[in-house]
């Protein structure tokens, strides 16, 4: 993949910074999956721009009455059904595959994704934390166990009791107002503590606690590299900014670093 003349120079500087770094991790957002047919939430054409952001009471409403919550979720033609259609038909794109290649080559050591679409795992990434969960898994709110779940099986938002402990089972995807599972948050913080460079790939970097990860790395002198076609809240904190799609820039970065 040849870099576009518009962003060849920043890509070259990013490659240099990555080579100089001791340990590189990535924070990924919805922009990574745009070219897999899944809408972003913010920025031009974003889902929340069009239908409004869910309330922080979403998780409390689920706990109060899971069946009623599901009914509301499944309103035909609503934002959820657009998101669901995207998720059901999505395939990993060249950006996901390039990121898996950077892991396989030992260039990117760990990946924190805010996406629930399972596309990184399907593209081959293994050193991965899904900070907002994964729609292709269920999670028990009592014992924490996670099980694979097929969203194409008809009911995309699983309800019911945990097969291991009989507790409350839900989608592993984190709802608005739901705490990030402690095991995942701890791992993300440990990875930031061990790293000195973070790639910010297709994220508006405005939703905490995920958005706190690049700030924590920056605060201890780590360096940030952003790949995003648009300016974000964190662009000014980044040492290198590549104004491009991750689908184009990541394969070009692989070519520059691995020569393929
Ligand atoms: N390549 C890279 N980035 C892109 C592309 C692309 N082709 N197209 C759009 N973008 C960028 C947008 O400019 C925007 O900055 O992707 C970003 C998407 O931002 P958001 O929609 O806010 O997604 P994200 O950062 O993942 O949001 C974090 O918010 O609503 C919650 O749980 C949801 O995980 C999500 C979290």
py3Dmol code that shows the C-alpha trace and the ligand (Angstrom):
import py3Dmol

protein = """\
ATOM      1  CA  UNK A   1       0.000   0.000   0.000  1.00  0.00           C
ATOM      2  CA  UNK A   2       1.615   3.312  -1.038  1.00  0.00           C
ATOM      3  CA  UNK A   3       1.153   6.323   1.250  1.00  0.00           C
ATOM      4  CA  UNK A   4      -0.839   9.227  -0.151  1.00  0.00           C
ATOM      5  CA  UNK A   5       1.350  12.254  -0.983  1.00  0.00           C
ATOM      6  CA  UNK A   6      -0.779  14.345   1.415  1.00  0.00           C
ATOM      7  CA  UNK A   7       0.206  12.327   4.452  1.00  0.00           C
ATOM      8  CA  UNK A   8       3.423  10.598   3.399  1.00  0.00           C
ATOM      9  CA  UNK A   9       5.594  12.893   5.528  1.00  0.00           C
ATOM     10  CA  UNK A  10       3.587  12.481   8.787  1.00  0.00           C
ATOM     11  CA  UNK A  11       3.457   8.735   8.132  1.00  0.00           C
ATOM     12  CA  UNK A  12       7.248   8.685   7.783  1.00  0.00           C
ATOM     13  CA  UNK A  13       7.607  10.583  11.087  1.00  0.00           C
ATOM     14  CA  UNK A  14       5.161   8.170  12.750  1.00  0.00           C
ATOM     15  CA  UNK A  15       7.217   5.192  11.566  1.00  0.00           C
ATOM     16  CA  UNK A  16      10.366   6.830  12.941  1.00  0.00           C
ATOM     17  CA  UNK A  17       8.732   7.530  16.306  1.00  0.00           C
ATOM     18  CA  UNK A  18       7.473   3.934  16.515  1.00  0.00           C
ATOM     19  CA  UNK A  19      10.967   2.594  15.791  1.00  0.00           C
ATOM     20  CA  UNK A  20      12.418   4.838  18.553  1.00  0.00           C
ATOM     21  CA  UNK A  21       9.782   3.741  21.107  1.00  0.00           C
ATOM     22  CA  UNK A  22      10.296   0.998  23.666  1.00  0.00           C
ATOM     23  CA  UNK A  23       6.705  -0.286  23.709  1.00  0.00           C
ATOM     24  CA  UNK A  24       3.820   0.743  21.456  1.00  0.00           C
ATOM     25  CA  UNK A  25       0.107   0.223  22.184  1.00  0.00           C
ATOM     26  CA  UNK A  26      -3.033   1.344  20.371  1.00  0.00           C
ATOM     27  CA  UNK A  27      -6.392   2.849  21.350  1.00  0.00           C
ATOM     28  CA  UNK A  28      -9.026   2.194  18.703  1.00  0.00           C
ATOM     29  CA  UNK A  29     -12.418   3.834  18.090  1.00  0.00           C
ATOM     30  CA  UNK A  30     -15.407   3.540  15.798  1.00  0.00           C
ATOM     31  CA  UNK A  31     -13.612   5.195  12.868  1.00  0.00           C
ATOM     32  CA  UNK A  32     -11.647   1.985  12.407  1.00  0.00           C
ATOM     33  CA  UNK A  33     -14.841   0.125  11.445  1.00  0.00           C
ATOM     34  CA  UNK A  34     -16.407   2.782   9.181  1.00  0.00           C
ATOM     35  CA  UNK A  35     -15.156   0.950   6.083  1.00  0.00           C
ATOM     36  CA  UNK A  36     -16.640  -2.270   7.445  1.00  0.00           C
ATOM     37  CA  UNK A  37     -20.079  -0.644   7.285  1.00  0.00           C
ATOM     38  CA  UNK A  38     -20.502   0.282  10.962  1.00  0.00           C
ATOM     39  CA  UNK A  39     -21.447   3.933  11.615  1.00  0.00           C
ATOM     40  CA  UNK A  40     -19.432   6.147  13.956  1.00  0.00           C
ATOM     41  CA  UNK A  41     -21.137   7.794  16.919  1.00  0.00           C
ATOM     42  CA  UNK A  42     -19.731  11.320  16.627  1.00  0.00           C
ATOM     43  CA  UNK A  43     -18.218  13.435  13.893  1.00  0.00           C
ATOM     44  CA  UNK A  44     -19.758  13.803  10.434  1.00  0.00           C
ATOM     45  CA  UNK A  45     -22.712  11.410  10.012  1.00  0.00           C
ATOM     46  CA  UNK A  46     -22.289   9.919  13.486  1.00  0.00           C
ATOM     47  CA  UNK A  47     -25.167   7.956  14.991  1.00  0.00           C
ATOM     48  CA  UNK A  48     -25.456  10.055  18.137  1.00  0.00           C
ATOM     49  CA  UNK A  49     -25.351  13.177  15.936  1.00  0.00           C
ATOM     50  CA  UNK A  50     -28.531  11.921  14.299  1.00  0.00           C
ATOM     51  CA  UNK A  51     -30.480  10.264  17.097  1.00  0.00           C
ATOM     52  CA  UNK A  52     -28.935  11.695  20.263  1.00  0.00           C
ATOM     53  CA  UNK A  53     -26.638   9.941  22.731  1.00  0.00           C
ATOM     54  CA  UNK A  54     -28.243   7.278  24.986  1.00  0.00           C
ATOM     55  CA  UNK A  55     -28.925   8.324  28.575  1.00  0.00           C
ATOM     56  CA  UNK A  56     -26.564   7.346  31.356  1.00  0.00           C
ATOM     57  CA  UNK A  57     -29.618   5.639  32.882  1.00  0.00           C
ATOM     58  CA  UNK A  58     -29.479   2.922  30.194  1.00  0.00           C
ATOM     59  CA  UNK A  59     -27.805   0.371  32.489  1.00  0.00           C
ATOM     60  CA  UNK A  60     -30.143   1.198  35.415  1.00  0.00           C
ATOM     61  CA  UNK A  61     -33.154   0.793  33.093  1.00  0.00           C
ATOM     62  CA  UNK A  62     -31.780  -2.596  31.998  1.00  0.00           C
ATOM     63  CA  UNK A  63     -31.404  -3.757  35.612  1.00  0.00           C
ATOM     64  CA  UNK A  64     -34.919  -2.599  36.489  1.00  0.00           C
ATOM     65  CA  UNK A  65     -36.638  -4.456  33.631  1.00  0.00           C
ATOM     66  CA  UNK A  66     -34.445  -6.289  31.090  1.00  0.00           C
ATOM     67  CA  UNK A  67     -37.407  -7.373  28.937  1.00  0.00           C
ATOM     68  CA  UNK A  68     -38.778  -3.817  28.640  1.00  0.00           C
ATOM     69  CA  UNK A  69     -35.249  -2.541  27.955  1.00  0.00           C
ATOM     70  CA  UNK A  70     -34.895  -5.039  25.102  1.00  0.00           C
ATOM     71  CA  UNK A  71     -38.242  -4.066  23.626  1.00  0.00           C
ATOM     72  CA  UNK A  72     -37.174  -0.425  23.502  1.00  0.00           C
ATOM     73  CA  UNK A  73     -33.823  -1.419  21.962  1.00  0.00           C
ATOM     74  CA  UNK A  74     -35.410  -3.368  19.163  1.00  0.00           C
ATOM     75  CA  UNK A  75     -37.576  -0.492  17.813  1.00  0.00           C
ATOM     76  CA  UNK A  76     -37.497  -1.079  14.038  1.00  0.00           C
ATOM     77  CA  UNK A  77     -35.761   1.688  12.072  1.00  0.00           C
ATOM     78  CA  UNK A  78     -34.160   3.055  15.260  1.00  0.00           C
ATOM     79  CA  UNK A  79     -30.478   3.786  15.774  1.00  0.00           C
ATOM     80  CA  UNK A  80     -29.960   0.381  17.347  1.00  0.00           C
ATOM     81  CA  UNK A  81     -31.297  -1.437  14.301  1.00  0.00           C
ATOM     82  CA  UNK A  82     -28.978   0.591  12.032  1.00  0.00           C
ATOM     83  CA  UNK A  83     -26.048  -0.267  14.297  1.00  0.00           C
ATOM     84  CA  UNK A  84     -27.162  -3.891  14.452  1.00  0.00           C
ATOM     85  CA  UNK A  85     -27.405  -4.194  10.673  1.00  0.00           C
ATOM     86  CA  UNK A  86     -23.874  -2.835  10.433  1.00  0.00           C
ATOM     87  CA  UNK A  87     -22.628  -5.283  13.061  1.00  0.00           C
ATOM     88  CA  UNK A  88     -24.384  -8.284  11.540  1.00  0.00           C
ATOM     89  CA  UNK A  89     -22.848  -7.738   8.082  1.00  0.00           C
ATOM     90  CA  UNK A  90     -19.433  -6.395   9.093  1.00  0.00           C
ATOM     91  CA  UNK A  91     -16.160  -7.949   7.985  1.00  0.00           C
ATOM     92  CA  UNK A  92     -12.653  -6.929   9.130  1.00  0.00           C
ATOM     93  CA  UNK A  93     -11.162  -4.294   6.789  1.00  0.00           C
ATOM     94  CA  UNK A  94      -7.575  -3.612   5.672  1.00  0.00           C
ATOM     95  CA  UNK A  95      -7.039  -1.470   8.778  1.00  0.00           C
ATOM     96  CA  UNK A  96      -7.948  -4.338  11.133  1.00  0.00           C
ATOM     97  CA  UNK A  97      -5.689  -6.703   9.201  1.00  0.00           C
ATOM     98  CA  UNK A  98      -2.802  -4.209   9.205  1.00  0.00           C
ATOM     99  CA  UNK A  99      -3.120  -3.776  12.980  1.00  0.00           C
ATOM    100  CA  UNK A 100      -3.045  -7.566  13.449  1.00  0.00           C
ATOM    101  CA  UNK A 101       0.089  -7.633  11.268  1.00  0.00           C
ATOM    102  CA  UNK A 102       1.759  -4.942  13.430  1.00  0.00           C
ATOM    103  CA  UNK A 103       1.054  -7.150  16.462  1.00  0.00           C
ATOM    104  CA  UNK A 104       2.379 -10.275  14.716  1.00  0.00           C
ATOM    105  CA  UNK A 105       5.564  -8.363  13.823  1.00  0.00           C
ATOM    106  CA  UNK A 106       6.010  -7.323  17.458  1.00  0.00           C
ATOM    107  CA  UNK A 107       5.636  -3.637  16.564  1.00  0.00           C
ATOM    108  CA  UNK A 108       2.351  -3.002  18.436  1.00  0.00           C
ATOM    109  CA  UNK A 109       2.340  -4.884  21.756  1.00  0.00           C
ATOM    110  CA  UNK A 110      -1.277  -4.355  22.855  1.00  0.00           C
ATOM    111  CA  UNK A 111      -4.567  -2.995  21.551  1.00  0.00           C
ATOM    112  CA  UNK A 112      -7.368  -1.351  23.553  1.00  0.00           C
ATOM    113  CA  UNK A 113     -10.504  -1.163  21.445  1.00  0.00           C
ATOM    114  CA  UNK A 114     -13.672   0.777  22.252  1.00  0.00           C
ATOM    115  CA  UNK A 115     -15.444  -1.108  19.475  1.00  0.00           C
ATOM    116  CA  UNK A 116     -17.802  -3.958  20.323  1.00  0.00           C
ATOM    117  CA  UNK A 117     -17.820  -5.408  16.798  1.00  0.00           C
ATOM    118  CA  UNK A 118     -15.367  -8.323  17.331  1.00  0.00           C
ATOM    119  CA  UNK A 119     -13.513  -7.339  14.114  1.00  0.00           C
ATOM    120  CA  UNK A 120     -10.020  -7.159  15.679  1.00  0.00           C
ATOM    121  CA  UNK A 121     -10.238 -10.748  16.960  1.00  0.00           C
ATOM    122  CA  UNK A 122     -11.599 -11.882  13.591  1.00  0.00           C
ATOM    123  CA  UNK A 123      -8.686 -10.103  11.856  1.00  0.00           C
ATOM    124  CA  UNK A 124      -6.183 -11.963  14.067  1.00  0.00           C
ATOM    125  CA  UNK A 125      -5.364  -9.520  16.892  1.00  0.00           C
ATOM    126  CA  UNK A 126      -4.767 -11.414  20.137  1.00  0.00           C
ATOM    127  CA  UNK A 127      -3.204  -8.958  22.605  1.00  0.00           C
ATOM    128  CA  UNK A 128      -6.475  -7.128  23.016  1.00  0.00           C
ATOM    129  CA  UNK A 129      -8.694  -5.483  25.651  1.00  0.00           C
ATOM    130  CA  UNK A 130     -12.277  -4.713  24.667  1.00  0.00           C
ATOM    131  CA  UNK A 131     -12.876  -1.819  27.067  1.00  0.00           C
ATOM    132  CA  UNK A 132     -16.529  -1.439  26.005  1.00  0.00           C
ATOM    133  CA  UNK A 133     -17.075  -5.177  25.709  1.00  0.00           C
ATOM    134  CA  UNK A 134     -17.931  -7.328  22.732  1.00  0.00           C
ATOM    135  CA  UNK A 135     -21.364  -7.886  21.195  1.00  0.00           C
ATOM    136  CA  UNK A 136     -20.293 -11.442  20.222  1.00  0.00           C
ATOM    137  CA  UNK A 137     -20.087 -12.406  23.920  1.00  0.00           C
ATOM    138  CA  UNK A 138     -22.411 -12.553  26.927  1.00  0.00           C
ATOM    139  CA  UNK A 139     -21.219 -11.568  30.408  1.00  0.00           C
ATOM    140  CA  UNK A 140     -22.675 -12.459  33.795  1.00  0.00           C
ATOM    141  CA  UNK A 141     -23.080  -9.453  36.114  1.00  0.00           C
ATOM    142  CA  UNK A 142     -22.666 -11.723  39.142  1.00  0.00           C
ATOM    143  CA  UNK A 143     -19.744 -14.083  38.423  1.00  0.00           C
ATOM    144  CA  UNK A 144     -18.254 -12.154  35.464  1.00  0.00           C
ATOM    145  CA  UNK A 145     -18.033 -15.208  33.209  1.00  0.00           C
ATOM    146  CA  UNK A 146     -18.100 -14.456  29.467  1.00  0.00           C
ATOM    147  CA  UNK A 147     -19.466 -16.832  26.844  1.00  0.00           C
ATOM    148  CA  UNK A 148     -19.397 -16.614  23.020  1.00  0.00           C
ATOM    149  CA  UNK A 149     -22.689 -15.334  21.567  1.00  0.00           C
ATOM    150  CA  UNK A 150     -23.931 -15.379  17.971  1.00  0.00           C
ATOM    151  CA  UNK A 151     -25.681 -12.032  17.309  1.00  0.00           C
ATOM    152  CA  UNK A 152     -27.134 -13.520  14.117  1.00  0.00           C
ATOM    153  CA  UNK A 153     -29.002 -16.085  16.231  1.00  0.00           C
ATOM    154  CA  UNK A 154     -32.057 -13.826  16.253  1.00  0.00           C
ATOM    155  CA  UNK A 155     -31.920 -12.057  19.613  1.00  0.00           C
ATOM    156  CA  UNK A 156     -28.905  -9.746  19.255  1.00  0.00           C
ATOM    157  CA  UNK A 157     -29.126  -8.532  22.861  1.00  0.00           C
ATOM    158  CA  UNK A 158     -29.031 -11.689  25.014  1.00  0.00           C
ATOM    159  CA  UNK A 159     -31.077 -11.832  28.188  1.00  0.00           C
ATOM    160  CA  UNK A 160     -31.412 -14.543  30.800  1.00  0.00           C
ATOM    161  CA  UNK A 161     -29.543 -16.258  33.595  1.00  0.00           C
ATOM    162  CA  UNK A 162     -25.903 -17.245  33.711  1.00  0.00           C
ATOM    163  CA  UNK A 163     -25.339 -20.959  32.955  1.00  0.00           C
ATOM    164  CA  UNK A 164     -22.504 -21.009  35.537  1.00  0.00           C
ATOM    165  CA  UNK A 165     -24.051 -19.257  38.559  1.00  0.00           C
ATOM    166  CA  UNK A 166     -27.681 -18.428  37.677  1.00  0.00           C
ATOM    167  CA  UNK A 167     -26.910 -14.704  37.922  1.00  0.00           C
ATOM    168  CA  UNK A 168     -28.013 -11.899  35.562  1.00  0.00           C
ATOM    169  CA  UNK A 169     -26.591 -12.404  32.086  1.00  0.00           C
ATOM    170  CA  UNK A 170     -26.398  -9.617  29.491  1.00  0.00           C
ATOM    171  CA  UNK A 171     -24.472  -8.692  26.376  1.00  0.00           C
ATOM    172  CA  UNK A 172     -20.780  -8.161  27.133  1.00  0.00           C
ATOM    173  CA  UNK A 173     -21.160  -4.762  25.403  1.00  0.00           C
ATOM    174  CA  UNK A 174     -20.978  -2.066  28.114  1.00  0.00           C
ATOM    175  CA  UNK A 175     -24.166   0.012  28.385  1.00  0.00           C
ATOM    176  CA  UNK A 176     -24.222   3.756  29.105  1.00  0.00           C
ATOM    177  CA  UNK A 177     -24.016   4.114  32.886  1.00  0.00           C
ATOM    178  CA  UNK A 178     -22.473   0.624  33.304  1.00  0.00           C
ATOM    179  CA  UNK A 179     -19.033   0.464  34.934  1.00  0.00           C
ATOM    180  CA  UNK A 180     -16.172  -0.870  32.791  1.00  0.00           C
ATOM    181  CA  UNK A 181     -15.509  -4.431  34.049  1.00  0.00           C
ATOM    182  CA  UNK A 182     -12.673  -4.165  36.603  1.00  0.00           C
ATOM    183  CA  UNK A 183     -10.558  -6.922  35.026  1.00  0.00           C
ATOM    184  CA  UNK A 184     -10.491  -5.059  31.694  1.00  0.00           C
ATOM    185  CA  UNK A 185      -9.843  -1.606  33.175  1.00  0.00           C
ATOM    186  CA  UNK A 186      -6.953  -2.914  35.282  1.00  0.00           C
ATOM    187  CA  UNK A 187      -5.315  -4.527  32.249  1.00  0.00           C
ATOM    188  CA  UNK A 188      -5.630  -1.310  30.206  1.00  0.00           C
ATOM    189  CA  UNK A 189      -4.016   0.735  32.991  1.00  0.00           C
ATOM    190  CA  UNK A 190      -1.195  -1.810  33.321  1.00  0.00           C
ATOM    191  CA  UNK A 191      -0.535  -1.636  29.572  1.00  0.00           C
ATOM    192  CA  UNK A 192      -0.348   2.177  29.647  1.00  0.00           C
ATOM    193  CA  UNK A 193       2.061   2.027  32.597  1.00  0.00           C
ATOM    194  CA  UNK A 194       4.404  -0.258  30.582  1.00  0.00           C
ATOM    195  CA  UNK A 195       4.305   1.708  27.299  1.00  0.00           C
ATOM    196  CA  UNK A 196       5.846   4.896  25.896  1.00  0.00           C
ATOM    197  CA  UNK A 197       3.923   5.326  22.638  1.00  0.00           C
ATOM    198  CA  UNK A 198       0.204   5.090  21.738  1.00  0.00           C
ATOM    199  CA  UNK A 199      -1.469   5.027  18.337  1.00  0.00           C
ATOM    200  CA  UNK A 200      -4.902   6.724  18.412  1.00  0.00           C
ATOM    201  CA  UNK A 201      -6.821   5.056  15.616  1.00  0.00           C
ATOM    202  CA  UNK A 202     -10.238   6.382  14.600  1.00  0.00           C
ATOM    203  CA  UNK A 203     -11.343   7.682  17.983  1.00  0.00           C
ATOM    204  CA  UNK A 204     -12.789  11.037  19.040  1.00  0.00           C
ATOM    205  CA  UNK A 205     -10.932  10.376  22.324  1.00  0.00           C
ATOM    206  CA  UNK A 206     -13.652  12.058  24.341  1.00  0.00           C
ATOM    207  CA  UNK A 207     -15.331   9.211  26.248  1.00  0.00           C
ATOM    208  CA  UNK A 208     -13.896   8.325  29.676  1.00  0.00           C
ATOM    209  CA  UNK A 209     -12.387   6.236  31.129  1.00  0.00           C
ATOM    210  CA  UNK A 210     -10.951   5.134  27.725  1.00  0.00           C
ATOM    211  CA  UNK A 211     -10.071   8.741  26.867  1.00  0.00           C
ATOM    212  CA  UNK A 212      -8.016   8.918  30.070  1.00  0.00           C
ATOM    213  CA  UNK A 213      -5.572   6.292  28.768  1.00  0.00           C
ATOM    214  CA  UNK A 214      -3.761   8.506  26.196  1.00  0.00           C
ATOM    215  CA  UNK A 215      -3.731  11.383  28.691  1.00  0.00           C
ATOM    216  CA  UNK A 216      -2.102   9.125  31.307  1.00  0.00           C
ATOM    217  CA  UNK A 217       0.520   7.967  28.810  1.00  0.00           C
ATOM    218  CA  UNK A 218       1.194  11.560  27.716  1.00  0.00           C
ATOM    219  CA  UNK A 219       1.456  12.697  31.359  1.00  0.00           C
ATOM    220  CA  UNK A 220       4.344  10.289  31.968  1.00  0.00           C
ATOM    221  CA  UNK A 221       6.142  11.547  28.864  1.00  0.00           C
ATOM    222  CA  UNK A 222       4.775   9.008  26.392  1.00  0.00           C
ATOM    223  CA  UNK A 223       4.190  10.019  22.776  1.00  0.00           C
ATOM    224  CA  UNK A 224       0.895   9.991  20.845  1.00  0.00           C
ATOM    225  CA  UNK A 225       0.283   9.379  17.146  1.00  0.00           C
ATOM    226  CA  UNK A 226      -3.200  10.040  15.730  1.00  0.00           C
ATOM    227  CA  UNK A 227      -4.688   8.566  12.557  1.00  0.00           C
ATOM    228  CA  UNK A 228      -8.030  10.257  11.892  1.00  0.00           C
ATOM    229  CA  UNK A 229      -9.411  12.202   8.899  1.00  0.00           C
ATOM    230  CA  UNK A 230     -10.730  14.868  11.285  1.00  0.00           C
ATOM    231  CA  UNK A 231      -9.453  16.968  14.197  1.00  0.00           C
ATOM    232  CA  UNK A 232     -10.266  15.574  17.653  1.00  0.00           C
ATOM    233  CA  UNK A 233     -10.034  16.736  21.271  1.00  0.00           C
ATOM    234  CA  UNK A 234      -6.639  15.068  21.560  1.00  0.00           C
ATOM    235  CA  UNK A 235      -5.080  16.099  18.220  1.00  0.00           C
ATOM    236  CA  UNK A 236      -3.132  18.928  19.891  1.00  0.00           C
ATOM    237  CA  UNK A 237      -1.536  16.454  22.320  1.00  0.00           C
ATOM    238  CA  UNK A 238      -0.290  14.241  19.490  1.00  0.00           C
ATOM    239  CA  UNK A 239       3.307  14.439  18.285  1.00  0.00           C
ATOM    240  CA  UNK A 240       2.273  13.173  14.848  1.00  0.00           C
ATOM    241  CA  UNK A 241      -1.156  13.501  13.208  1.00  0.00           C
ATOM    242  CA  UNK A 242      -2.023  11.612  10.046  1.00  0.00           C
ATOM    243  CA  UNK A 243      -5.207  13.083   8.518  1.00  0.00           C
ATOM    244  CA  UNK A 244      -6.283   9.893   6.771  1.00  0.00           C
ATOM    245  CA  UNK A 245      -8.550   6.892   7.088  1.00  0.00           C
ATOM    246  CA  UNK A 246      -7.123   4.030   9.141  1.00  0.00           C
ATOM    247  CA  UNK A 247      -8.110   1.758   6.254  1.00  0.00           C
ATOM    248  CA  UNK A 248      -5.543   3.533   4.058  1.00  0.00           C
ATOM    249  CA  UNK A 249      -2.896   4.701   6.535  1.00  0.00           C
ATOM    250  CA  UNK A 250      -2.386   1.490   8.557  1.00  0.00           C
ATOM    251  CA  UNK A 251      -1.495  -0.721   5.561  1.00  0.00           C
ATOM    252  CA  UNK A 252       0.875   2.042   4.388  1.00  0.00           C
ATOM    253  CA  UNK A 253       2.435   2.079   7.884  1.00  0.00           C
ATOM    254  CA  UNK A 254       2.928  -1.695   7.682  1.00  0.00           C
ATOM    255  CA  UNK A 255       4.638  -1.282   4.276  1.00  0.00           C
ATOM    256  CA  UNK A 256       6.912   1.404   5.729  1.00  0.00           C
ATOM    257  CA  UNK A 257       7.819  -0.590   8.862  1.00  0.00           C
ATOM    258  CA  UNK A 258       7.825  -4.133   7.553  1.00  0.00           C
ATOM    259  CA  UNK A 259       8.476  -3.492   3.877  1.00  0.00           C
ATOM    260  CA  UNK A 260       5.470  -5.470   2.650  1.00  0.00           C
TER     261      UNK A 260
END
"""
ligand_1 = """\
36
LIG
N -10.654 6.302 9.679
C -10.295 6.753 10.916
N -11.082 7.524 11.690
C -12.283 7.857 11.193
C -12.744 7.434 9.926
C -11.870 6.624 9.162
N -12.199 6.171 7.945
N -13.995 7.952 9.720
C -14.294 8.651 10.846
N -13.279 8.615 11.704
C -13.168 9.219 13.039
C -14.023 10.428 13.305
O -13.373 11.606 12.874
C -14.131 10.380 14.834
O -13.094 11.129 15.429
O -13.599 8.243 13.957
C -13.930 8.890 15.168
C -15.167 8.226 15.728
O -15.485 8.868 16.938
P -16.710 8.308 17.783
O -17.855 8.077 16.893
O -16.857 9.200 18.977
O -16.228 6.864 18.242
P -15.340 6.488 19.486
O -14.203 7.416 19.657
O -15.039 5.057 19.343
O -16.378 6.690 20.710
C -16.031 6.163 21.960
O -18.334 6.409 22.687
O -20.593 6.197 22.370
C -19.484 5.610 22.935
O -19.339 3.321 23.330
C -19.242 4.269 22.309
O -17.121 3.157 22.081
C -17.821 4.356 21.784
C -17.245 5.520 22.573
"""
view = py3Dmol.view(width=600, height=400)
view.addModel(protein, "pdb")
view.setStyle({"model": 0}, {"cartoon": {"style": "trace"}})
view.addModel(ligand_1, "xyz")
view.setStyle({"model": 1}, {"stick": {}})
view.zoomTo()
view.show()
